[in-house]
Amino acid sequence: MLSNLWQAFKNNSTLRYGVPMVLLVVGGSFGLREFSQIRYDAQKLKSKVDPAIADMIKNKEKTTLELEYEKIKDNRFEEWDNIRGPRPWEDSKSYQDQQKIKTSMKT
């Protein structure tokens, strides 16, 4: 019985070539749909706007260079000191202690 089915499968070109082709086309469409969905989900995540920018868009204020200058004008940058962070091979706690000692000696 099984050998008769196998003989029929081997002799019938529709079963031999048509069924695998239909399965490939139908299965491929489902596969492409899943991969396309991943692409569109990634684009949605990429296109999310930074909250600070979103607030500016909502307020619809005109931002000019002069307005931004007025915001930071009162900050005292002369007293600001650039302190380097620890390197990956350095112990961060001991490095911070050294920086505190150096800072206290300057003042």
C-alpha positions in Angstrom: 0.0 0.0 0.0 2.7 2.4 1.0 4.8 1.5 -2.0 1.8 2.2 -4.3 1.5 5.7 -2.8 5.2 6.3 -3.3 5.0 5.1 -6.9 2.1 7.4 -7.5 4.0 10.3 -6.0 7.0 9.6 -8.1 5.0 9.3 -11.3 2.7 12.3 -10.8 4.5 15.6 -11.6 1.8 17.7 -10.0 2.4 16.1 -6.6 6.1 16.0 -7.1 6.7 19.6 -8.1 3.4 21.5 -7.5 2.7 20.7 -3.8 6.2 21.7 -2.7 6.0 24.9 -4.7 2.6 25.8 -3.2 3.9 25.1 0.3 7.0 27.2 -0.4 4.9 30.2 -1.7 2.4 30.1 1.1 5.0 29.5 3.8 7.2 32.2 2.4 4.4 34.7 2.5 3.9 34.0 6.2 7.7 34.2 6.8 8.0 37.5 5.0 5.1 39.0 7.0 6.9 38.2 10.2 10.2 39.7 9.0 8.4 42.8 7.7 6.7 43.3 11.0 10.0 43.2 12.8 11.3 45.9 10.4 8.3 48.2 11.1 8.5 47.7 14.8 12.1 48.7 14.7 11.3 51.8 12.7 8.6 52.8 15.3 11.2 52.5 18.1 13.7 54.5 16.2 11.3 57.3 15.4 10.4 58.0 19.0 11.2 61.6 19.9 13.3 62.8 22.8 11.0 64.1 25.6 12.8 67.5 25.7 12.3 68.0 22.0 8.6 66.8 22.3 8.0 69.5 25.0 9.4 72.2 22.7 7.2 71.0 19.9 4.1 71.0 22.1 4.9 74.5 23.5 5.6 75.8 20.0 7.7 78.6 21.4 10.1 80.3 19.0 13.5 79.3 20.2 16.2 81.8 19.2 19.9 82.0 20.0 19.3 85.0 22.2 16.7 83.2 24.3 19.0 80.2 24.8 21.8 82.6 25.8 19.6 84.3 28.4 18.9 80.9 29.9 22.6 80.1 30.5 23.9 83.6 31.0 23.7 83.4 34.8 25.7 80.2 35.2 29.2 80.8 36.5 31.4 78.8 34.2 34.6 80.4 35.5 34.3 78.4 38.7 33.7 75.2 36.8 36.5 72.6 36.8 36.8 69.7 34.4 37.6 66.6 36.5 38.5 63.4 34.6 36.7 60.2 35.6 38.6 57.0 36.4 39.9 54.8 33.6 38.6 51.2 33.3 41.9 49.9 34.9 41.9 52.3 37.8 40.1 51.8 41.1 37.3 54.4 41.0 37.0 54.8 44.8 40.6 55.6 45.3 40.7 57.9 42.3 37.7 59.8 43.6 39.4 60.2 46.9 42.5 61.6 45.2 40.4 64.0 43.2 38.7 65.3 46.4 42.1 65.8 48.0 43.4 67.7 44.9 40.2 69.9 44.8 40.4 70.7 48.5 44.1 71.7 48.2 43.3 74.2 45.4 40.7 76.1 47.5 
